[in-house]
Amino acid sequence: MKSLQLDVQLFLLGAIIAVAACASGCERQETKETIVDVDTPNGGIEIQRDENGGDVTVKVGE
C-alpha cells in the first residue's frame, strides 16, 4: 500500500514538473529580424524589423 502511495506521489510530482516546463516555454531573446544587411567598401546598411511592434530600424555604417 505504501509503495502505491509513493508511486502516485512521484507521478504527480513529475506531472507538475512537466506542466511547469511546458508552461514556461522558450522565450526569444532577440525580437528583431534582419531584413537587409549589405556591406560595401564605403560602409554598410542594415535594416531590422521589430517582430513585436513592426517598427523598422535603419543603421548606416561608414
Stockholm file with secondary structure:
# STOCKHOLM 1.0

chainA/1-62         MKSLQLDVQLFLLGAIIAVAACASGCERQETKETIVDVDTPNGGIEIQRDENGGDVTVKVGE
#=GR chainA/1-62 SS CHHHHHHHHHHHHHHHHHHHHHHHCCCCSCCEEEEEEEEETTEEEEEEEETTTCCEEEEEEC
#=GC SS_cons        CHHHHHHHHHHHHHHHHHHHHHHHCCCCSCCEEEEEEEEETTEEEEEEEETTTCCEEEEEEC
//
